Amino acid sequence: MLLYSSLNFYLRIINDLNKSEMLLLLLFITQIFGFEIVNFNIALKQKNLYLLEHLVNEVSDIDSEYYGRYINNIDFIRDLVSPPHEDKIRVSDWLNIYNVDVIHDWGDALHCVGFVEDVENLFQVDMIKLSENRWYSHQNYVIPEQLQDIIVFVDGISNQPRSYLPYPTERVNSPIVDDSYSGREVVYRLYNVTSVEDVASTISVGSIEYQNESGFSMADLLESQQMNNVKLRNVSHIVGNDVEPDLESQLDMQMMATNVPNADIWFWDGTDWLYSLAVNMSNSKEIPDIVSMSWGWSESQQCSITMCDNITSQQYVSRVNAEYMKLALRGLTIMVSSGDSGAPGRTNLDCDDDSDTVHAVFPGSSPWVTSVGATYVVKSNATQNWTTPLCQQNPCATGSQEYVTNKKDTGWTAGGGISNYTLRSKHARWQMEFVDNYLNSGVPLPINFNRLGRAYPDVSVVGHYCPVFDSGKLISLDGTSCSSPIFASLVALLNNHQINNGKPKLGFINPILYRMALDNPAIFNDIEEGNNWSTEGNICEERADGGSNFGYKATKGYDPVYGLGTPNIGLMIEWLDTHT
């Protein structure tokens, strides 16, 4: 029987291991001897965020001499934003009193671990076992008064993350929607991808999941690649759990792997909500070039997802955005689904809250991600000379015209809107002209939205009838969970072109996308019809002026329905050749 209740003892006797190895061994030890441990992160006060943002803008601006000179030095980034060392010592001393240990010092965050009893005493809470190796408290944690100037919040103590699962929708038999598969061959045709050659194996894309029990089937992934005439490639990096396959993960992984042949594919599954995974990623030595996330929730209700104590949802959003900035400085491109429930979001599914009609979804509304909306393909009598087994053996979409998904035609509505928390004049200047033009165009607008906020999505691609193999069976799935990984794969093709021509990868791509649209509007297929004022649950009321209190209406140019439009990859490559 173990005689010591402090992790310090065991850390000392295994000090030849690195911290990650220590943690894994401790998990093993505690399981063998029946001890239970809690992992959590302490977010500390940051400094120099203005400088961090300045550096991100410099490496992302093609007119800057520092364009593409990403900083992948984790220690530099930590030192930039970290509070004074003496402040962290104060926190460490407090933790030591209660035998709680710091596994990782991430500069502005401390990754900690302790036995359940010690953590309960530390925060003055009662912990409840949620699942294996997963504990939480319904009570608010307590931070000593003398440390409240340095500790911003604690993540992993009183949060019980809510799964953001695909909302079940019924198929709609619309006379205008092409209910045929949108495989690689269709994607390449729609977006003018003329080259189907394998990319360099150094080009990497990753899928991010949050369920903590997410998984994908390698057999299904390989079958999807084979049916789309893609060179078979296994997943190279699995971070976190990979358990029983779920449809969300299957969709994300297959849409990435089949549209960017031979790329290095990652699967990254997180245990907690946005902050925990973002801070883990930003402090990981190795990350992919591009990631796609198909998760989100209303900006104003982030703390209902994580039950974050002592801070507001706005503060939580700001802290996550800081982590995204760090990742952007390292050259990571982050794609995020714009949501599947229109501008009202899942917090107003029935369009019944007339006082709060639109809900910006985070992280889709973050200025440091590329937010991706979704379209469907309009039915067409055109014929195609199909070359992939998928389309030779199954019906594939033949049309070339696209419209935004909506409740009436597809059973769900692509998200879009304007952030309440992020000012575009401060954090999204690259879209200023576009959004101002939209707001001043005379198009009927909703009520109760922030005219000064960051607008999203940035782009849209097809998100309807996406082909997915599940247990060897071909099915179709819908959603921006499909469109986000598709666009991630298309940007990976652009990265491959850049690298092959001795140029840096694209990194935080939003400034480039809007610059492309300014220089050559034809780079994006502008769609002037449609709206996002329905949800997955209801079609919201239309006003007499042709608008709605519950969403936005498409018009010529940028709009918070389609964003800039759908991409023309061929023209994008031409632009990159002359401007980067």
C-alpha positions as CSV (number, residue, x, y, z in Angstrom):
1,M,0.0,0.0,0.0
2,L,1.2,3.5,-0.8
3,L,2.0,5.5,2.3
4,Y,2.2,9.0,0.7
5,S,-0.7,11.1,-0.4
6,S,1.4,13.7,-2.2
7,L,2.3,13.5,-5.8
8,N,5.5,15.3,-5.0
9,F,6.9,12.0,-3.6
10,Y,6.3,10.1,-6.8
11,L,7.5,12.9,-9.0
12,R,10.8,12.9,-7.2
13,I,11.4,9.1,-7.5
14,I,10.7,9.3,-11.3
15,N,12.5,12.5,-12.0
16,D,14.4,11.1,-14.9
17,L,11.2,11.1,-17.0
18,N,9.8,14.1,-18.7
19,K,6.6,15.7,-17.4
20,S,4.3,14.0,-19.9
21,E,5.8,10.6,-19.1
22,M,5.5,11.3,-15.4
23,L,1.8,12.1,-15.9
24,L,1.1,8.9,-17.8
25,L,3.0,6.8,-15.2
26,L,1.1,8.6,-12.4
27,L,-2.2,7.7,-14.1
28,F,-1.1,4.1,-14.2
29,I,0.1,4.1,-10.5
30,T,-3.1,5.7,-9.3
31,Q,-5.3,3.2,-11.2
32,I,-3.3,0.3,-9.7
33,F,-3.5,1.5,-6.1
34,G,-6.9,3.0,-6.3
35,F,-5.9,6.7,-6.0
36,E,-7.8,9.2,-8.1
37,I,-6.2,12.4,-9.6
38,V,-7.5,15.6,-11.1
39,N,-5.9,17.5,-14.0
40,F,-6.7,21.2,-14.4
41,N,-5.2,24.4,-15.9
42,I,-4.7,27.7,-14.1
43,A,-5.0,30.6,-16.4
44,L,-2.7,33.4,-15.2
45,K,-2.8,37.1,-16.0
46,Q,-1.2,37.9,-19.4
47,K,0.9,40.7,-20.6
48,N,1.9,42.1,-24.0
49,L,-1.2,40.9,-25.8
50,Y,-1.0,44.0,-28.0
51,L,2.5,43.0,-29.1
52,L,1.3,39.4,-29.7
53,E,-1.4,40.7,-32.0
54,H,1.0,43.0,-33.8
55,L,3.4,40.1,-34.5
56,V,0.6,38.0,-35.9
57,N,-0.5,40.8,-38.2
58,E,3.1,41.3,-39.4
59,V,3.7,37.6,-40.3
60,S,0.2,37.4,-42.0
61,D,0.4,40.6,-44.1
62,I,1.8,40.1,-47.6
63,D,3.0,43.7,-47.6
64,S,5.1,43.3,-44.5
65,E,8.8,42.4,-44.7
66,Y,8.0,39.8,-42.0
67,Y,5.3,38.0,-44.0
68,G,5.6,34.3,-43.6
69,R,8.3,34.5,-41.0
70,Y,6.4,32.5,-38.4
71,I,7.7,32.2,-34.9
72,N,7.6,28.5,-33.8
73,N,9.7,29.1,-30.7
74,I,7.3,28.2,-27.9
75,D,9.6,29.6,-25.2
76,F,9.7,33.0,-27.0
77,I,5.9,33.1,-27.1
78,R,5.6,32.0,-23.5
79,D,8.1,34.7,-22.3
80,L,6.2,37.3,-24.4
81,V,2.9,36.9,-22.5
82,S,3.9,35.3,-19.2
83,P,3.4,37.2,-16.0
84,P,6.5,38.0,-13.8
85,H,8.2,35.0,-12.4
86,E,7.7,36.1,-8.8
87,D,3.9,36.0,-9.4
88,K,4.0,32.4,-10.6
89,I,6.1,31.6,-7.5
90,R,3.3,32.9,-5.3
91,V,0.9,30.5,-7.1
92,S,3.3,27.6,-6.9
93,D,3.8,28.1,-3.1
94,W,0.0,28.0,-2.6
95,L,-0.2,24.8,-4.6
96,N,2.6,23.2,-2.6
97,I,0.8,23.8,0.6
98,Y,-1.9,21.5,-0.6
99,N,0.4,18.9,-2.2
100,V,-0.7,19.9,-5.8
101,D,1.9,19.8,-8.4
102,V,2.6,21.8,-11.6
103,I,3.2,19.3,-14.4
104,H,3.7,22.0,-17.1
105,D,4.6,25.6,-16.7
106,W,3.2,27.2,-19.9
107,G,4.1,30.7,-19.0
108,D,0.6,32.3,-18.8
109,A,-0.9,29.0,-17.6
110,L,0.0,26.2,-15.2
111,H,-1.0,22.6,-16.0
112,C,-1.6,21.0,-12.6
113,V,-2.4,17.6,-11.1
114,G,-3.3,16.5,-7.6
115,F,-5.1,13.8,-5.8
116,V,-8.8,14.4,-5.5
117,E,-8.7,15.1,-1.7
118,D,-5.9,17.6,-2.1
119,V,-7.7,19.4,-4.9
120,E,-10.9,19.6,-2.9
121,N,-8.9,21.2,0.0
122,L,-7.1,23.6,-2.4
123,F,-10.3,25.0,-3.9
124,Q,-12.7,24.4,-1.1
125,V,-15.0,22.2,-3.2
126,D,-16.5,18.7,-3.2
127,M,-15.5,16.7,-6.3
128,I,-17.8,14.3,-8.1
129,K,-16.6,11.5,-10.4
130,L,-18.0,12.1,-13.9
131,S,-16.3,9.2,-15.6
132,E,-13.0,7.4,-15.5
133,N,-10.2,9.9,-14.8
134,R,-12.8,12.7,-15.0
135,W,-13.8,14.7,-11.9
136,Y,-15.7,17.9,-11.5
137,S,-17.5,20.1,-8.9
138,H,-20.9,21.8,-9.0
139,Q,-19.5,24.4,-6.6
140,N,-17.6,27.5,-7.4
141,Y,-14.0,27.2,-6.6
142,V,-12.3,29.6,-4.2
143,I,-9.1,31.5,-5.0
144,P,-7.3,33.2,-2.1
145,E,-7.7,36.9,-2.1
146,Q,-3.9,37.4,-2.3
147,L,-3.8,35.5,-5.6
148,Q,-6.8,37.0,-7.3
149,D,-4.6,39.6,-9.0
150,I,-2.7,36.9,-10.9
151,I,-5.1,33.9,-11.3
152,V,-7.7,34.7,-14.0
153,F,-9.7,31.5,-13.8
154,V,-9.3,27.7,-13.4
155,D,-10.3,25.3,-16.1
156,G,-11.2,21.7,-15.3
157,I,-12.5,22.0,-11.8
158,S,-16.1,23.0,-12.1
159,N,-16.7,22.6,-15.8
160,Q,-18.9,19.8,-17.2
161,P,-18.6,20.3,-20.9
162,R,-21.7,19.7,-22.9
163,S,-21.3,17.7,-26.1
164,Y,-22.1,19.8,-29.2
165,L,-23.4,16.9,-31.2
166,P,-24.9,17.1,-34.7
167,Y,-28.5,18.1,-34.4
168,P,-30.8,15.5,-35.9
169,T,-32.6,16.8,-38.9
170,E,-35.1,15.2,-41.3
171,R,-34.3,15.0,-45.0
172,V,-36.2,17.5,-47.0
173,N,-37.3,16.5,-50.5
174,S,-36.7,19.8,-52.3
175,P,-37.3,20.0,-56.0
176,I,-34.2,22.3,-56.4
177,V,-31.6,20.5,-54.2
178,D,-29.3,17.9,-55.8
179,D,-29.4,15.1,-53.3
180,S,-26.4,13.4,-54.8
181,Y,-23.0,12.9,-53.3
182,S,-20.5,15.7,-53.1
183,G,-17.3,13.7,-53.3
184,R,-13.8,14.9,-54.3
185,E,-14.6,14.9,-57.9
186,V,-17.5,17.2,-57.3
187,V,-15.5,19.5,-55.0
188,Y,-12.7,19.8,-57.5
189,R,-15.1,20.7,-60.3
190,L,-17.1,23.2,-58.2
191,Y,-13.9,25.1,-57.1
192,N,-11.7,24.9,-60.2
193,V,-9.1,22.5,-58.8
194,T,-7.4,21.5,-62.0
195,S,-4.5,19.4,-60.5
196,V,-5.3,16.1,-58.8
197,E,-1.6,15.2,-58.2
198,D,-0.6,14.0,-54.8
199,V,0.6,16.7,-52.5
200,A,3.9,16.5,-50.6
201,S,3.7,14.3,-47.5
202,T,4.9,17.2,-45.4
203,I,1.6,19.0,-45.9
204,S,-0.4,18.4,-42.8
205,V,-4.1,18.8,-41.8
206,G,-5.8,17.9,-38.6
207,S,-9.3,17.4,-37.3
208,I,-10.2,18.7,-33.8
209,E,-12.8,16.9,-31.7
210,Y,-14.1,17.7,-28.2
211,Q,-16.3,14.8,-27.1
212,N,-13.5,12.9,-25.2
213,E,-14.9,9.7,-26.6
214,S,-14.5,10.6,-30.3
215,G,-13.0,8.2,-32.7
216,F,-12.7,7.3,-36.4
217,S,-12.4,4.1,-38.3
218,M,-9.1,3.7,-40.2
219,A,-10.8,1.1,-42.5
220,D,-13.6,3.5,-43.4
221,L,-11.1,6.3,-44.0
222,L,-9.1,4.1,-46.3
223,E,-12.2,3.0,-48.2
224,S,-13.2,6.7,-48.6
225,Q,-9.8,7.4,-50.1
226,Q,-10.0,4.5,-52.4
227,M,-13.5,5.4,-53.7
228,N,-12.3,8.9,-54.4
229,N,-9.2,7.7,-56.3
230,V,-6.9,9.0,-53.6
231,K,-3.6,7.3,-52.6
232,L,-4.2,5.4,-49.4
233,R,-2.6,7.1,-46.4
234,N,-2.9,6.2,-42.8
235,V,-3.3,8.8,-40.0
236,S,0.1,9.8,-38.7
237,H,-0.7,11.5,-35.5
238,I,-3.5,10.7,-33.0
239,V,-3.5,13.1,-30.0
240,G,-5.8,12.2,-27.1
241,N,-8.5,9.5,-27.4
242,D,-9.4,7.5,-30.4
243,V,-12.2,5.2,-29.3
244,E,-15.4,4.0,-31.0
245,P,-16.0,5.8,-34.3
246,D,-18.6,8.5,-34.1
247,L,-20.2,10.2,-37.2
248,E,-18.8,13.7,-36.4
249,S,-15.2,12.4,-36.4
250,Q,-15.9,10.1,-39.4
251,L,-17.2,13.1,-41.4
252,D,-14.4,15.4,-40.4
253,M,-11.6,13.0,-41.1
254,Q,-12.9,11.7,-44.4
255,M,-13.7,15.1,-45.9
256,M,-10.1,16.2,-45.2
257,A,-8.3,13.0,-46.3
258,T,-10.1,12.6,-49.6
259,N,-9.8,16.1,-50.9
260,V,-6.0,16.6,-50.2
261,P,-4.3,13.4,-51.5
262,N,-1.3,12.1,-49.6
263,A,-1.4,14.8,-46.9
264,D,-0.2,14.1,-43.4
265,I,-3.5,13.6,-41.5
266,W,-3.9,14.3,-37.7
267,F,-6.7,13.4,-35.3
268,W,-6.8,15.6,-32.1
269,D,-9.4,14.8,-29.4
270,G,-9.7,17.1,-26.4
271,T,-11.3,16.4,-23.0
272,D,-12.5,19.9,-22.1
273,W,-13.9,22.8,-24.0
274,L,-12.1,25.4,-26.1
275,Y,-9.6,26.9,-23.7
276,S,-8.1,23.7,-22.5
277,L,-7.5,22.3,-26.0
278,A,-6.3,25.6,-27.3
279,V,-3.7,26.1,-24.5
280,N,-2.6,22.5,-25.0
281,M,-2.2,23.0,-28.7
282,S,-0.4,26.3,-28.4
283,N,2.2,24.6,-26.1
284,S,2.7,21.5,-28.2
285,K,6.0,21.3,-29.9
286,E,4.5,19.7,-33.0
287,I,1.3,20.9,-34.6
288,P,-0.2,20.4,-38.1
289,D,-0.2,23.2,-40.7
290,I,-4.0,23.4,-40.8
291,V,-6.8,22.3,-38.4
292,S,-10.5,22.1,-38.8
293,M,-13.0,22.4,-35.9
294,S,-16.7,21.5,-36.3
295,W,-17.7,22.6,-32.8
296,G,-19.1,25.8,-31.3
297,W,-21.8,27.5,-29.2
298,S,-23.2,31.0,-28.6
299,E,-20.6,33.6,-27.6
300,S,-22.7,34.8,-24.8
301,Q,-23.2,31.3,-23.4
302,Q,-19.7,29.9,-23.3
303,C,-19.8,29.6,-19.6
304,S,-23.0,27.6,-19.8
305,I,-20.9,25.1,-21.8
306,T,-17.9,25.0,-19.5
307,M,-19.5,26.3,-16.3
308,C,-16.4,28.6,-16.0
309,D,-16.4,30.3,-12.6
310,N,-15.3,33.8,-11.7
311,I,-15.3,35.1,-15.2
312,T,-17.8,36.1,-17.9
313,S,-18.3,34.5,-21.3
314,Q,-16.7,37.5,-22.9
315,Q,-13.6,37.1,-20.7
316,Y,-13.5,33.4,-21.6
317,V,-13.8,34.2,-25.4
318,S,-11.0,36.8,-25.1
319,R,-8.7,34.2,-23.4
320,V,-9.4,31.6,-26.1
321,N,-8.7,34.2,-28.7
322,A,-5.3,34.8,-27.1
323,E,-4.4,31.1,-27.6
324,Y,-5.6,31.3,-31.2
325,M,-3.2,34.3,-31.7
326,K,-0.3,32.2,-30.4
327,L,-1.2,29.5,-32.9
328,A,-1.5,32.0,-35.7
329,L,2.0,33.3,-34.9
330,R,3.3,29.8,-35.3
331,G,1.8,29.7,-38.8
332,L,-1.3,27.5,-38.0
333,T,-4.4,28.0,-40.2
334,I,-7.6,27.4,-38.2
335,M,-10.8,26.5,-40.0
336,V,-14.1,26.6,-38.0
337,S,-17.6,25.6,-38.9
338,S,-20.0,28.7,-38.9
339,G,-22.8,26.6,-37.4
340,D,-25.8,24.6,-38.6
341,S,-28.6,26.7,-37.1
342,G,-28.5,30.0,-38.9
343,A,-28.1,33.3,-37.3
344,P,-30.4,32.5,-34.3
345,G,-28.2,29.6,-33.4
346,R,-29.1,26.6,-31.2
347,T,-29.9,28.9,-28.3
348,N,-32.9,30.1,-30.2
349,L,-33.9,27.1,-32.2
350,D,-37.6,27.9,-32.3
351,C,-37.2,31.6,-33.1
352,D,-39.2,32.3,-30.0
353,D,-37.0,34.8,-28.3
354,D,-38.0,38.2,-29.8
355,S,-35.7,40.1,-27.5
356,D,-32.5,38.2,-28.4
357,T,-32.9,37.1,-32.0
358,V,-29.4,36.4,-33.3
359,H,-26.6,34.6,-31.5
360,A,-23.0,34.8,-32.8
361,V,-21.4,31.4,-32.5
362,F,-17.9,31.0,-31.1
363,P,-15.2,30.1,-32.1
364,G,-16.7,30.7,-35.6
365,S,-16.9,34.4,-34.7
366,S,-13.3,34.6,-33.6
367,P,-11.2,37.0,-35.7
368,W,-8.2,34.5,-35.6
369,V,-10.0,31.7,-37.4
370,T,-11.4,31.3,-40.9
371,S,-15.1,30.7,-40.5
372,V,-16.7,28.4,-43.2
373,G,-20.3,28.4,-44.2
374,A,-22.1,25.8,-46.3
375,T,-24.0,25.5,-49.6
376,Y,-26.0,23.0,-51.5
377,V,-25.7,22.2,-55.2
378,V,-28.7,23.1,-57.3
379,K,-30.2,20.3,-59.4
380,S,-29.0,20.1,-63.0
381,N,-29.5,17.9,-66.0
382,A,-25.8,18.2,-66.9
383,T,-23.8,15.1,-67.5
384,Q,-20.4,14.3,-66.3
385,N,-17.7,11.9,-67.3
386,W,-17.0,10.5,-63.8
387,T,-13.6,9.0,-63.1
388,T,-13.8,8.0,-59.4
389,P,-15.4,4.8,-58.2
390,L,-17.6,6.8,-55.9
391,C,-19.3,8.7,-58.7
392,Q,-19.2,5.8,-61.2
393,Q,-21.1,3.6,-58.7
394,N,-23.3,6.2,-57.1
395,P,-25.1,9.4,-58.1
396,C,-22.9,12.5,-57.7
397,A,-24.0,16.1,-58.0
398,T,-23.8,17.4,-61.6
399,G,-24.8,21.1,-61.1
400,S,-22.5,24.1,-60.8
401,Q,-24.8,26.6,-59.1
402,E,-24.9,26.8,-55.3
403,Y,-27.1,28.3,-52.7
404,V,-26.9,28.6,-48.9
405,T,-28.4,25.7,-47.0
406,N,-31.8,26.5,-45.3
407,K,-34.4,24.8,-43.3
408,K,-36.9,24.7,-46.2
409,D,-34.6,23.1,-48.7
410,T,-32.1,21.1,-46.7
411,G,-33.6,20.8,-43.1
412,W,-30.8,22.9,-41.6
413,T,-29.3,26.4,-42.1
414,A,-25.7,27.4,-42.3
415,G,-24.7,29.9,-39.6
416,G,-23.5,33.4,-39.9
417,G,-23.6,36.7,-38.1
418,I,-21.7,39.4,-36.3
419,S,-19.8,39.1,-33.0
420,N,-20.9,41.0,-30.0
421,Y,-17.5,40.7,-28.4
422,T,-14.9,41.4,-31.1
423,L,-14.6,44.8,-32.8
424,R,-13.6,44.5,-36.5
425,S,-11.9,47.9,-36.4
426,K,-9.5,46.6,-33.8
427,H,-9.1,42.9,-34.6
428,A,-10.5,42.3,-38.1
429,R,-9.5,45.3,-40.1
430,W,-9.0,43.1,-43.2
431,Q,-12.8,42.9,-43.6
432,M,-13.7,46.5,-42.7
433,E,-14.5,47.7,-46.2
434,F,-16.5,44.6,-47.0
435,V,-18.7,44.5,-43.9
436,D,-19.3,48.3,-44.0
437,N,-20.4,48.0,-47.6
438,Y,-22.9,45.3,-46.7
439,L,-24.3,47.2,-43.7
440,N,-24.7,50.4,-45.8
441,S,-26.1,48.6,-48.9
442,G,-29.7,49.1,-47.9
443,V,-30.3,45.3,-47.4
444,P,-32.8,44.7,-44.6
445,L,-31.0,43.9,-41.4
446,P,-32.0,42.1,-38.2
447,I,-32.4,43.9,-34.9
448,N,-30.2,43.8,-31.8
449,F,-26.9,43.1,-33.4
450,N,-23.5,44.7,-33.1
451,R,-22.8,46.9,-36.2
452,L,-19.2,47.2,-35.1
453,G,-18.4,43.5,-34.7
454,R,-16.4,40.9,-36.6
455,A,-18.7,39.3,-39.2
456,Y,-18.6,35.7,-40.3
457,P,-18.5,33.4,-42.2
458,D,-15.5,34.3,-44.3
459,V,-16.1,31.8,-47.1
460,S,-18.5,29.0,-48.0
461,V,-18.2,25.6,-49.7
462,V,-20.6,22.7,-50.2
463,G,-21.9,21.1,-47.0
464,H,-24.8,18.9,-48.3
465,Y,-24.9,15.2,-49.1
466,C,-21.3,14.6,-48.1
467,P,-20.3,11.0,-48.7
468,V,-19.1,9.1,-45.6
469,F,-18.3,5.5,-45.0
470,D,-19.5,4.2,-41.7
471,S,-18.8,0.5,-40.8
472,G,-18.2,0.0,-44.5
473,K,-21.6,1.4,-45.5
474,L,-21.8,4.6,-47.7
475,I,-24.1,7.2,-46.1
476,S,-24.5,11.0,-46.6
477,L,-24.1,13.6,-43.9
478,D,-24.8,17.4,-43.9
479,G,-23.5,20.4,-42.1
480,T,-20.8,23.0,-41.8
481,S,-19.0,20.1,-40.2
482,C,-18.5,18.9,-43.8
483,S,-17.7,22.3,-45.3
484,S,-15.0,23.3,-42.8
485,P,-12.7,20.2,-43.4
486,I,-13.3,20.5,-47.2
487,F,-12.1,24.1,-47.2
488,A,-9.2,23.1,-44.9
489,S,-8.2,20.5,-47.5
490,L,-8.4,23.1,-50.3
491,V,-6.1,25.5,-48.4
492,A,-3.7,22.5,-47.9
493,L,-3.6,22.3,-51.7
494,L,-2.7,26.0,-51.8
495,N,0.0,25.4,-49.1
496,N,1.4,22.6,-51.3
497,H,1.6,25.0,-54.2
498,Q,3.4,27.6,-52.1
499,I,5.9,25.2,-50.6
500,N,6.7,23.7,-54.1
501,N,7.5,27.3,-55.2
502,G,9.8,28.1,-52.3
503,K,7.2,30.3,-50.6
504,P,6.0,30.1,-47.0
505,K,2.7,28.3,-46.0
506,L,-0.3,30.6,-45.8
507,G,-0.8,30.5,-42.0
508,F,-3.5,32.9,-40.7
509,I,-5.2,33.3,-44.1
510,N,-8.0,35.8,-43.5
511,P,-6.0,38.9,-44.5
512,I,-5.0,37.2,-47.8
513,L,-8.6,36.0,-48.5
514,Y,-10.0,39.5,-48.2
515,R,-7.1,41.0,-50.2
516,M,-7.8,38.5,-52.9
517,A,-11.4,39.5,-53.1
518,L,-10.4,43.2,-53.2
519,D,-7.9,42.7,-56.0
520,N,-10.0,40.3,-58.1
521,P,-13.6,39.7,-57.0
522,A,-13.8,36.8,-59.5
523,I,-11.7,34.7,-57.2
524,F,-14.9,34.1,-55.2
525,N,-18.1,33.0,-56.7
526,D,-20.5,35.6,-55.4
527,I,-24.0,34.3,-54.5
528,E,-26.6,37.1,-54.2
529,E,-29.6,35.0,-53.0
530,G,-30.5,33.4,-49.8
531,N,-30.7,34.1,-46.0
532,N,-29.8,32.5,-42.7
533,W,-32.9,33.4,-40.6
534,S,-34.1,29.8,-40.2
535,T,-32.6,27.2,-37.9
536,E,-32.6,23.4,-37.7
537,G,-35.8,23.7,-35.7
538,N,-37.9,26.3,-37.4
539,I,-38.2,28.8,-40.2
540,C,-38.2,32.2,-38.6
541,E,-40.6,35.0,-39.4
542,E,-40.0,37.2,-42.4
543,R,-40.8,41.0,-42.2
544,A,-42.8,43.0,-44.7
545,D,-39.5,44.6,-46.0
546,G,-38.2,41.2,-47.1
547,G,-35.8,40.9,-44.1
548,S,-36.1,39.3,-40.7
549,N,-35.3,40.1,-37.1
550,F,-33.7,36.6,-36.9
551,G,-30.9,36.8,-39.5
552,Y,-29.2,38.3,-42.5
553,K,-30.0,38.4,-46.2
554,A,-27.5,37.7,-49.0
555,T,-26.7,40.5,-51.4
556,K,-24.0,41.4,-53.9
557,G,-20.5,41.2,-52.5
558,Y,-19.7,40.1,-48.9
559,D,-22.5,39.2,-46.6
560,P,-22.8,37.3,-43.3
561,V,-24.6,34.5,-45.1
562,Y,-22.0,33.2,-47.6
563,G,-19.0,35.4,-46.6
564,L,-16.9,36.3,-49.6
565,G,-18.5,33.4,-51.5
566,T,-17.2,30.1,-52.7
567,P,-13.5,29.8,-53.8
568,N,-12.0,29.5,-57.2
569,I,-8.8,27.6,-56.4
570,G,-7.3,28.1,-59.9
571,L,-7.6,31.9,-59.6
572,M,-6.3,31.8,-56.1
573,I,-3.1,30.1,-57.3
574,E,-2.7,32.7,-60.0
575,W,-3.1,35.5,-57.4
576,L,-0.6,33.9,-55.0
577,D,2.0,33.5,-57.8
578,T,2.0,37.3,-58.4
579,H,1.4,38.6,-54.9
580,T,3.5,36.4,-52.5
